Amino acid sequence: MNPYLARLHPYPFERLRELSRGIVPPAHLRPISLGIGEPRHPTPGFIEQTLVSSLAGLSVYPATAGEPALRESAAGWVQRRYGVALDAATQVLPVNGTREALFALAQTVVDGSKPGATVLCPNPFYQIYEGAALLAGAQTAFANSDPARNFAVRWDEIDDATWARTQLVYVCSPGNPTGAVMPLSEWQQLFALSDRHGFVIASDECYSEIYFRDEPPLGSLQAAQALGRTGFPRLVALTSLSKRSNVPGMRSGFVAGDAAILKAFLLYRTYHGSAMSQVVQKASIAAWNDEGHVAANRELYRAKFARVTPLLEPVLDVALPDAGFYLWAAVPGGDDVAWALGLLARCNVTVLPGSLLARPAQGINPGAGRVRLALVAGTEECVEAAQRIVEYCGAGG
């Protein structure tokens, strides 16, 4: 067996299930889950219809590089969204969702045979980053988010010796779970560190189309272009249709950026067997070429957050995020696990304790004392969950 498998940590939801074993919530209250970040708005009908009308594609093996039309539609979306021109043939590669690509990219760019090979992650973080690093033979290091600076990652806490060992840095903007968007100044800092130490940046941007400000979130390729970084050296941006278009089951996205890295990534994926079905490719082209459904989806989230956030603000330390579909709330008493388990036991509402989404680093667990609330269900269900939380806090929870 691969010895690196023993280094993996249980997934947060697995840990929560174990912690909540034996809890029997009130039977008269329907269960409401704000735990898993799975989009639950309806899939647009035109995407479903394109899937059905493209079933003839099941009869052929798909190319790992994807059809030119798919790469061109992805490049076209980047041009419209960020004002960045890409070479669709060399700077874009379709992937089966960001989760799969985030993991596989580490297997491509990390040399685990080098002593002390390190992958740096934001903290708290999406656990795929850590698992990808460990199975690539690297060790992990973590840079904490700072609640006093709108949850910006404190890259300055990482010492020079760690930077010198770092081969890959994962970033997430808009962030999971904080919802923070990286400003241009933070990108400039990270690019300078990459230039000095030679590490690759993998920018997870799967929440980029759900935002609450007038200006859409800055993307990594957009930041690189603004800073005059021709060719996007050592930078790969990853995005998907799951949240943008409410198609998590399609497993469709793309990566874009440094052509040399994408060439190596394509070689890896050819052997890994990661080709996207032509049926999914056709539906993906339709989705990337349409913005109407994206704007409508964004308005659903904006209306939902506008109702839920004011309900929770009097009882939790919480505020509207920059983007994404999570509220990152500090809980009374500071014990996020006990608070979440009490909420489940008394109110039949599931939330994810923040300490399960982070690792101790620089002497603290930056997720401790917070919970992640995924507002992915319908508005009325989320409002009902918020009302139960208010009652729970009023009862001493």
The 8 nearest C-alpha neighbors of each residue, nearest first, counted from 0:
[[1, 2, 4, 3, 5, 134, 6, 7],
 [0, 2, 3, 4, 5, 134, 6, 136],
 [3, 1, 4, 5, 0, 6, 134, 136],
 [2, 4, 5, 6, 1, 134, 133, 136],
 [5, 3, 6, 2, 7, 1, 134, 0],
 [4, 6, 3, 7, 2, 1, 8, 0],
 [7, 5, 3, 4, 8, 133, 2, 134],
 [8, 6, 5, 4, 130, 9, 133, 3],
 [7, 9, 10, 6, 130, 5, 129, 126],
 [10, 8, 13, 14, 11, 7, 12, 126],
 [9, 11, 13, 12, 8, 14, 126, 355],
 [12, 10, 14, 13, 355, 15, 9, 356],
 [13, 11, 15, 14, 10, 16, 351, 35],
 [14, 12, 16, 10, 11, 15, 9, 17],
 [13, 15, 11, 17, 12, 16, 18, 9],
 [14, 16, 12, 18, 17, 13, 19, 11],
 [17, 15, 13, 19, 14, 18, 20, 12],
 [16, 18, 14, 20, 15, 19, 13, 12],
 [17, 19, 15, 16, 20, 14, 340, 336],
 [20, 18, 16, 17, 22, 15, 21, 340],
 [19, 21, 17, 18, 22, 16, 15, 23],
 [20, 22, 19, 23, 18, 17, 24, 16],
 [23, 21, 19, 20, 344, 24, 343, 340],
 [22, 24, 344, 21, 25, 26, 343, 347],
 [25, 23, 344, 347, 345, 343, 26, 22],
 [26, 24, 27, 28, 347, 345, 23, 346],
 [25, 27, 28, 24, 29, 23, 347, 30],
 [26, 28, 25, 29, 24, 347, 30, 346],
 [29, 27, 26, 25, 30, 347, 346, 24],
 [28, 30, 31, 27, 347, 26, 25, 348],
 [31, 29, 347, 348, 28, 32, 349, 24],
 [32, 30, 348, 349, 29, 347, 384, 33],
 [33, 31, 349, 34, 348, 30, 350, 35],
 [32, 34, 373, 350, 372, 349, 35, 374],
 [35, 33, 350, 351, 32, 349, 373, 372],
 [34, 36, 37, 33, 373, 32, 351, 12],
 [37, 35, 373, 38, 34, 375, 33, 324],
 [36, 38, 35, 39, 375, 247, 242, 373],
 [39, 37, 375, 245, 40, 242, 36, 247],
 [40, 38, 376, 375, 37, 41, 245, 377],
 [39, 41, 38, 245, 42, 376, 377, 375],
 [42, 40, 43, 39, 245, 44, 246, 38],
 [41, 43, 245, 246, 44, 40, 244, 46],
 [44, 42, 45, 46, 41, 47, 292, 244],
 [43, 45, 47, 46, 48, 42, 41, 49],
 [44, 46, 48, 47, 43, 49, 285, 286],
 [47, 45, 49, 44, 48, 282, 43, 50],
 [46, 48, 44, 50, 45, 49, 51, 43],
 [49, 47, 45, 51, 50, 46, 52, 44],
 [50, 48, 52, 46, 282, 51, 47, 53],
 [51, 49, 47, 53, 282, 48, 52, 278],
 [50, 52, 48, 49, 53, 54, 47, 278],
 [51, 53, 49, 50, 54, 48, 55, 278],
 [54, 52, 278, 50, 55, 51, 56, 49],
 [55, 53, 56, 57, 51, 278, 52, 50],
 [56, 54, 57, 53, 58, 278, 52, 59],
 [57, 55, 277, 54, 278, 58, 59, 53],
 [56, 58, 55, 59, 54, 278, 277, 276],
 [57, 59, 56, 55, 60, 54, 277, 61],
 [60, 58, 57, 56, 61, 277, 55, 276],
 [59, 61, 62, 58, 276, 57, 277, 56],
 [62, 60, 276, 277, 274, 59, 275, 63],
 [61, 63, 65, 64, 274, 60, 66, 275],
 [62, 64, 274, 65, 269, 273, 61, 275],
 [65, 63, 62, 92, 93, 265, 66, 274],
 [66, 64, 62, 63, 93, 67, 69, 275],
 [65, 67, 68, 69, 70, 64, 62, 280],
 [68, 66, 70, 69, 71, 65, 88, 87],
 [69, 67, 71, 66, 70, 72, 284, 65],
 [70, 68, 72, 71, 66, 67, 284, 73],
 [69, 71, 73, 67, 87, 72, 68, 91],
 [70, 72, 74, 68, 87, 69, 73, 75],
 [71, 73, 75, 69, 74, 70, 284, 68],
 [74, 72, 70, 76, 75, 71, 69, 77],
 [75, 73, 71, 77, 76, 72, 87, 85],
 [76, 74, 72, 78, 73, 77, 71, 79],
 [75, 77, 79, 73, 78, 74, 80, 72],
 [78, 76, 74, 80, 75, 81, 79, 83],
 [79, 77, 82, 83, 75, 76, 84, 81],
 [78, 80, 76, 77, 82, 81, 75, 83],
 [81, 79, 77, 78, 76, 82, 83, 75],
 [80, 82, 83, 77, 78, 221, 79, 218],
 [81, 83, 78, 79, 80, 84, 77, 221],
 [82, 84, 78, 81, 77, 221, 85, 220],
 [85, 83, 78, 82, 86, 74, 77, 75],
 [86, 84, 74, 87, 90, 83, 91, 78],
 [85, 87, 90, 88, 89, 84, 91, 74],
 [86, 88, 91, 71, 70, 90, 74, 89],
 [87, 89, 86, 90, 91, 70, 67, 71],
 [90, 88, 258, 86, 87, 91, 261, 262],
 [89, 91, 258, 255, 256, 86, 87, 85],
 [90, 92, 255, 87, 254, 89, 70, 88],
 [93, 91, 254, 253, 64, 255, 94, 70],
 [94, 92, 253, 252, 65, 254, 64, 91],
 [95, 93, 253, 252, 96, 251, 100, 92],
 [94, 96, 251, 250, 252, 99, 275, 97],
 [97, 95, 251, 250, 252, 239, 94, 98],
 [96, 98, 100, 99, 101, 239, 238, 237],
 [99, 97, 101, 100, 96, 102, 127, 95],
 [98, 100, 102, 97, 101, 96, 95, 103],
 [99, 101, 97, 103, 102, 98, 104, 94],
 [102, 100, 98, 104, 99, 103, 97, 105],
 [101, 103, 131, 100, 99, 104, 105, 127],
 [104, 102, 100, 106, 105, 101, 99, 107],
 [103, 105, 107, 106, 101, 102, 100, 108],
 [104, 106, 107, 108, 103, 109, 102, 131],
 [105, 107, 103, 135, 104, 109, 108, 102],
 [108, 106, 104, 105, 264, 109, 267, 103],
 [107, 109, 105, 106, 104, 110, 167, 199],
 [110, 108, 105, 111, 106, 107, 166, 135],
 [111, 109, 112, 113, 108, 116, 135, 136],
 [110, 112, 136, 137, 113, 116, 109, 135],
 [113, 111, 110, 114, 136, 116, 137, 115],
 [112, 114, 111, 116, 110, 115, 137, 164],
 [115, 113, 116, 112, 111, 164, 137, 117],
 [114, 116, 117, 164, 113, 138, 137, 111],
 [117, 115, 137, 164, 113, 114, 111, 138],
 [118, 116, 165, 138, 137, 139, 164, 166],
 [117, 119, 167, 139, 165, 168, 132, 166],
 [118, 120, 168, 140, 141, 139, 169, 167],
 [121, 119, 141, 169, 168, 140, 142, 122],
 [120, 122, 142, 124, 141, 123, 143, 170],
 [123, 121, 143, 124, 357, 142, 141, 144],
 [122, 124, 357, 356, 121, 366, 365, 143],
 [123, 125, 122, 121, 126, 356, 357, 175],
 [126, 124, 127, 128, 175, 356, 123, 129],
 [125, 127, 128, 129, 124, 130, 10, 356],
 [126, 128, 130, 129, 125, 131, 102, 98],
 [129, 127, 126, 131, 130, 125, 132, 102],
 [128, 130, 132, 126, 131, 127, 133, 139],
 [131, 129, 127, 133, 132, 128, 7, 134],
 [130, 132, 102, 128, 134, 129, 133, 105],
 [133, 131, 129, 135, 137, 130, 134, 118],
 [132, 134, 130, 136, 137, 135, 131, 138],
 [133, 135, 136, 131, 3, 132, 130, 4],
 [136, 134, 132, 106, 133, 137, 111, 131],
 [135, 137, 111, 133, 134, 132, 138, 3],
 [138, 136, 116, 111, 117, 133, 132, 135],
 [137, 139, 117, 133, 116, 118, 132, 115],
 [140, 138, 118, 117, 119, 129, 132, 137],
 [139, 141, 119, 118, 120, 117, 138, 142],
 [140, 142, 120, 119, 121, 122, 360, 143],
 [143, 141, 121, 122, 153, 154, 152, 120],
 [144, 142, 122, 152, 153, 121, 365, 141],
 [143, 145, 152, 150, 151, 153, 122, 146],
 [144, 146, 150, 147, 148, 151, 152, 143],
 [147, 145, 150, 149, 148, 144, 151, 365],
 [146, 148, 145, 149, 150, 151, 144, 152],
 [149, 147, 150, 146, 145, 151, 144, 152],
 [148, 150, 146, 151, 147, 179, 145, 144],
 [151, 149, 145, 146, 144, 148, 179, 152],
 [150, 152, 144, 145, 149, 148, 153, 179],
 [151, 153, 144, 143, 154, 145, 142, 150],
 [154, 152, 155, 143, 156, 142, 144, 151],
 [153, 155, 156, 152, 157, 142, 189, 143],
 [154, 156, 153, 157, 158, 142, 152, 188],
 [157, 155, 154, 153, 158, 142, 361, 143],
 [158, 156, 155, 154, 161, 159, 142, 162],
 [159, 157, 161, 160, 156, 162, 155, 163],
 [158, 160, 162, 161, 163, 157, 164, 196],
 [159, 161, 163, 162, 158, 164, 157, 165],
 [162, 160, 164, 163, 159, 158, 165, 157],
 [161, 163, 159, 165, 164, 160, 158, 196],
 [162, 164, 160, 161, 165, 196, 159, 166],
 [165, 163, 161, 162, 116, 117, 115, 166],
 [166, 164, 117, 162, 118, 163, 167, 198],
 [167, 165, 198, 117, 118, 109, 199, 164],
 [168, 166, 199, 118, 198, 165, 200, 119],
 [169, 167, 119, 200, 118, 120, 201, 199],
 [170, 168, 201, 120, 200, 202, 119, 167],
 [169, 171, 202, 203, 201, 121, 168, 172],
 [172, 170, 203, 174, 173, 202, 204, 175],
 [173, 171, 174, 180, 204, 181, 203, 170],
 [172, 174, 180, 178, 179, 206, 171, 322],
 [175, 173, 172, 178, 171, 179, 177, 176],
 [176, 174, 177, 178, 124, 171, 125, 173],
 [175, 177, 174, 178, 325, 327, 371, 123],
 [176, 178, 174, 175, 179, 327, 150, 320],
 [179, 177, 174, 322, 320, 173, 323, 321],
 [178, 180, 174, 173, 177, 321, 150, 172],
 [181, 179, 173, 172, 216, 321, 182, 174],
 [180, 182, 172, 185, 179, 183, 186, 151],
 [183, 181, 184, 185, 180, 186, 217, 222],
 [182, 184, 186, 185, 222, 187, 181, 217],
 [185, 183, 187, 186, 182, 188, 181, 189],
 [184, 186, 188, 187, 183, 182, 181, 189],
 [187, 185, 189, 183, 188, 184, 190, 182],
 [186, 188, 184, 190, 185, 189, 183, 191],
 [189, 187, 185, 191, 186, 190, 184, 192],
 [188, 190, 186, 192, 191, 187, 193, 185],
 [191, 189, 193, 187, 192, 188, 186, 194],
 [192, 190, 194, 188, 189, 193, 187, 195],
 [191, 193, 195, 189, 190, 194, 196, 188],
 [194, 192, 190, 197, 198, 196, 191, 195],
 [193, 195, 191, 192, 197, 196, 190, 198],
 [194, 196, 192, 193, 197, 191, 198, 190],
 [195, 197, 193, 194, 163, 198, 192, 162],
 [198, 196, 193, 194, 195, 199, 166, 233],
 [197, 199, 166, 167, 193, 196, 165, 200],
 [200, 198, 233, 167, 234, 166, 168, 201],
 [201, 199, 168, 234, 167, 169, 233, 202],
 [202, 200, 169, 235, 236, 168, 170, 234],
 [201, 203, 236, 170, 171, 237, 204, 169],
 [202, 204, 171, 237, 205, 170, 236, 201],
 [205, 203, 238, 207, 172, 206, 237, 202],
 [204, 206, 238, 239, 207, 203, 242, 237],
 [207, 205, 323, 204, 208, 173, 209, 242],
 [206, 208, 204, 205, 209, 173, 216, 210],
 [207, 209, 206, 243, 210, 297, 293, 215],
 [210, 208, 323, 297, 322, 207, 206, 324],
 [211, 209, 322, 212, 208, 323, 321, 215],
 [210, 212, 322, 321, 301, 213, 209, 320],
 [211, 213, 214, 210, 321, 215, 322, 216],
 [214, 212, 215, 211, 210, 216, 321, 322],
 [213, 215, 212, 216, 211, 210, 217, 321],
 [216, 214, 217, 213, 210, 212, 208, 207],
 [217, 215, 207, 180, 218, 214, 173, 210],
 [216, 218, 215, 221, 222, 219, 182, 181],
 [219, 217, 221, 220, 222, 216, 81, 204],
 [218, 220, 222, 221, 223, 236, 202, 217],
 [221, 219, 223, 222, 218, 224, 236, 231],
 [220, 222, 218, 224, 219, 223, 81, 225],
 [223, 221, 219, 225, 220, 224, 183, 218],
 [222, 224, 220, 226, 228, 225, 221, 219],
 [223, 225, 227, 221, 226, 222, 228, 220],
 [226, 224, 222, 223, 227, 221, 228, 183],
 [225, 227, 223, 224, 228, 222, 187, 183],
 [226, 228, 224, 225, 229, 223, 222, 231],
 [229, 227, 223, 224, 226, 231, 230, 232],
 [228, 230, 231, 227, 224, 232, 223, 226],
 [229, 231, 232, 257, 228, 256, 258, 224],
 [230, 232, 257, 234, 229, 256, 228, 233],
 [233, 231, 234, 257, 230, 228, 229, 256],
 [234, 232, 199, 257, 200, 231, 235, 198],
 [235, 233, 200, 232, 231, 257, 256, 199],
 [234, 236, 256, 201, 255, 257, 202, 200],
 [237, 235, 202, 255, 254, 201, 256, 203],
 [238, 236, 254, 203, 204, 202, 253, 97],
 [237, 239, 205, 204, 252, 253, 97, 203],
 [252, 240, 238, 96, 205, 241, 251, 97],
 [239, 241, 243, 244, 252, 242, 251, 246],
 [242, 240, 247, 246, 245, 239, 243, 244],
 [243, 241, 245, 244, 240, 38, 206, 205],
 [242, 244, 240, 241, 208, 245, 293, 209],
 [243, 245, 240, 246, 242, 241, 293, 42],
 [246, 244, 42, 242, 241, 38, 243, 247],
 [245, 247, 241, 248, 249, 244, 42, 240],
 [248, 246, 241, 249, 250, 245, 38, 242],
 [247, 249, 246, 250, 241, 251, 245, 96],
 [248, 250, 246, 247, 251, 279, 241, 95],
 [251, 249, 96, 95, 248, 247, 252, 241],
 [250, 252, 96, 95, 249, 239, 240, 94],
 [239, 251, 253, 96, 94, 238, 240, 93],
 [252, 254, 93, 94, 92, 238, 237, 239],
 [253, 255, 237, 92, 236, 91, 93, 235],
 [256, 254, 91, 236, 90, 235, 92, 237],
 [255, 257, 235, 90, 231, 234, 258, 236],
 [256, 258, 231, 232, 260, 259, 234, 233],
 [257, 259, 90, 261, 89, 260, 262, 256],
 [260, 258, 262, 261, 257, 263, 89, 90],
 [261, 259, 263, 262, 258, 257, 264, 233],
 [260, 262, 264, 258, 263, 259, 265, 257],
 [261, 263, 259, 265, 260, 264, 258, 266],
 [262, 264, 266, 260, 261, 265, 267, 259],
 [265, 263, 261, 267, 266, 262, 107, 260],
 [264, 266, 268, 262, 267, 263, 261, 269],
 [267, 265, 263, 269, 264, 268, 262, 270],
 [268, 266, 264, 265, 269, 270, 271, 263],
 [269, 267, 271, 265, 270, 266, 273, 272],
 [270, 268, 266, 267, 271, 272, 63, 265],
 [269, 271, 268, 272, 267, 266, 273, 265],
 [270, 272, 268, 269, 273, 267, 266, 103],
 [273, 271, 270, 269, 274, 268, 63, 267],
 [272, 274, 268, 271, 63, 275, 269, 95],
 [275, 273, 63, 62, 272, 61, 276, 65],
 [274, 276, 95, 61, 277, 273, 280, 279],
 [277, 275, 278, 279, 61, 280, 274, 57],
 [276, 278, 280, 56, 279, 61, 281, 275],
 [279, 277, 53, 276, 56, 280, 281, 54],
 [280, 278, 282, 276, 277, 281, 283, 50],
 [279, 281, 277, 283, 278, 282, 276, 284],
 [282, 280, 284, 283, 278, 279, 277, 285],
 [281, 283, 279, 285, 49, 50, 284, 280],
 [284, 282, 280, 286, 285, 281, 279, 287],
 [285, 283, 281, 287, 286, 282, 69, 72],
 [284, 286, 282, 288, 283, 287, 289, 281],
 [285, 287, 283, 288, 284, 289, 282, 46],
 [288, 286, 284, 289, 285, 283, 72, 76],
 [287, 289, 285, 286, 284, 72, 290, 76],
 [290, 288, 286, 287, 291, 285, 292, 293],
 [291, 289, 293, 292, 294, 288, 287, 286],
 [292, 290, 294, 293, 289, 295, 296, 288],
 [291, 293, 295, 294, 290, 296, 289, 43],
 [294, 292, 296, 290, 291, 295, 243, 297],
 [293, 295, 297, 291, 296, 292, 298, 290],
 [296, 294, 292, 298, 293, 297, 291, 299],
 [297, 295, 293, 299, 298, 294, 292, 300],
 [296, 298, 294, 300, 209, 299, 295, 293],
 [299, 297, 301, 295, 300, 296, 302, 294],
 [300, 298, 296, 302, 297, 301, 303, 295],
 [301, 299, 303, 297, 298, 302, 304, 296],
 [300, 302, 298, 304, 303, 299, 305, 297],
 [301, 303, 305, 299, 300, 304, 298, 306],
 [302, 304, 300, 378, 306, 305, 301, 299],
 [305, 303, 307, 301, 306, 308, 302, 300],
 [306, 304, 302, 303, 307, 308, 301, 309],
 [305, 307, 304, 303, 308, 309, 302, 310],
 [308, 306, 304, 310, 382, 309, 305, 303],
 [307, 309, 311, 310, 304, 306, 305, 312],
 [310, 308, 312, 311, 307, 306, 305, 313],
 [309, 311, 307, 308, 312, 385, 313, 306],
 [310, 312, 308, 309, 314, 313, 315, 385],
 [311, 313, 309, 315, 314, 317, 310, 308],
 [314, 312, 311, 315, 310, 309, 316, 389],
 [313, 315, 312, 311, 389, 392, 316, 393],
 [316, 314, 312, 317, 330, 311, 313, 329],
 [317, 315, 329, 328, 312, 330, 314, 318],
 [316, 318, 328, 315, 312, 327, 329, 326],
 [319, 317, 320, 308, 312, 316, 326, 328],
 [318, 320, 308, 321, 317, 326, 304, 211],
 [321, 319, 178, 322, 318, 179, 326, 177],
 [320, 322, 178, 179, 211, 210, 180, 212],
 [321, 323, 210, 178, 320, 209, 173, 211],
 [324, 322, 206, 209, 178, 325, 210, 173],
 [323, 325, 374, 373, 375, 322, 326, 209],
 [326, 324, 373, 372, 323, 374, 176, 327],
 [325, 327, 372, 371, 328, 373, 320, 317],
 [328, 326, 371, 177, 370, 325, 176, 317],
 [327, 329, 317, 369, 370, 316, 326, 330],
 [328, 330, 369, 316, 368, 315, 317, 370],
 [329, 331, 369, 315, 333, 368, 328, 332],
 [332, 330, 333, 329, 315, 396, 334, 392],
 [331, 333, 334, 330, 368, 338, 335, 396],
 [332, 334, 368, 331, 330, 335, 367, 329],
 [335, 333, 368, 337, 336, 332, 338, 367],
 [334, 336, 368, 338, 352, 369, 337, 333],
 [337, 335, 339, 352, 338, 334, 340, 354],
 [336, 338, 340, 339, 334, 335, 341, 342],
 [339, 337, 335, 341, 336, 340, 334, 342],
 [340, 338, 342, 336, 341, 337, 335, 350],
 [339, 341, 343, 337, 342, 338, 336, 344],
 [342, 340, 344, 338, 343, 339, 337, 345],
 [343, 341, 339, 345, 346, 340, 344, 348],
 [344, 342, 347, 348, 340, 341, 346, 349],
 [343, 345, 24, 341, 342, 22, 346, 347],
 [344, 346, 342, 343, 341, 24, 347, 25],
 [345, 347, 342, 343, 348, 344, 387, 24],
 [348, 346, 343, 30, 24, 344, 345, 28],
 [349, 347, 31, 343, 346, 32, 30, 342],
 [348, 350, 32, 33, 343, 34, 31, 347],
 [351, 349, 34, 33, 372, 339, 371, 352],
 [350, 352, 34, 371, 370, 353, 372, 349],
 [353, 351, 370, 335, 336, 354, 355, 339],
 [352, 354, 366, 370, 369, 356, 355, 367],
 [353, 355, 366, 367, 356, 357, 352, 364],
 [356, 354, 353, 11, 357, 352, 366, 351],
 [357, 355, 353, 123, 354, 124, 11, 366],
 [356, 358, 123, 354, 122, 366, 355, 124],
 [359, 357, 364, 360, 122, 123, 356, 354],
 [358, 360, 364, 363, 362, 357, 361, 365],
 [361, 359, 362, 363, 358, 141, 364, 143],
 [362, 360, 363, 359, 156, 143, 142, 364],
 [361, 363, 360, 359, 364, 365, 358, 143],
 [364, 362, 359, 360, 361, 365, 358, 367],
 [363, 365, 359, 366, 367, 358, 357, 360],
 [366, 364, 367, 363, 143, 123, 357, 122],
 [367, 365, 353, 354, 364, 357, 369, 123],
 [368, 366, 354, 369, 364, 365, 353, 335],
 [367, 369, 333, 335, 334, 329, 330, 366],
 [370, 368, 329, 353, 328, 335, 367, 330],
 [371, 369, 352, 353, 328, 351, 327, 335],
 [370, 372, 327, 351, 326, 353, 350, 325],
 [371, 373, 326, 33, 325, 350, 374, 34],
 [372, 374, 325, 33, 36, 375, 34, 324],
 [375, 373, 324, 376, 325, 372, 33, 381],
 [374, 376, 38, 373, 39, 37, 36, 377],
 [377, 375, 39, 374, 381, 380, 378, 40],
 [376, 378, 380, 379, 381, 375, 40, 39],
 [377, 379, 381, 303, 380, 382, 376, 302],
 [380, 378, 382, 381, 377, 383, 376, 303],
 [379, 381, 383, 377, 382, 378, 384, 376],
 [382, 380, 384, 378, 383, 379, 385, 376],
 [383, 381, 385, 379, 384, 380, 307, 378],
 [382, 384, 386, 380, 385, 381, 379, 387],
 [385, 383, 381, 387, 382, 386, 380, 388],
 [386, 384, 388, 382, 387, 383, 381, 389],
 [385, 387, 389, 383, 388, 384, 382, 390],
 [388, 386, 390, 384, 385, 389, 391, 346],
 [387, 389, 391, 385, 386, 390, 392, 384],
 [388, 390, 386, 392, 387, 391, 393, 385],
 [391, 389, 393, 387, 388, 392, 394, 386],
 [392, 390, 388, 396, 394, 393, 389, 387],
 [391, 393, 396, 395, 389, 394, 390, 388],
 [394, 392, 390, 395, 391, 389, 396, 314],
 [393, 395, 391, 392, 396, 390, 389, 388],
 [394, 396, 392, 393, 391, 390, 331, 332],
 [395, 392, 391, 394, 338, 393, 341, 342]]
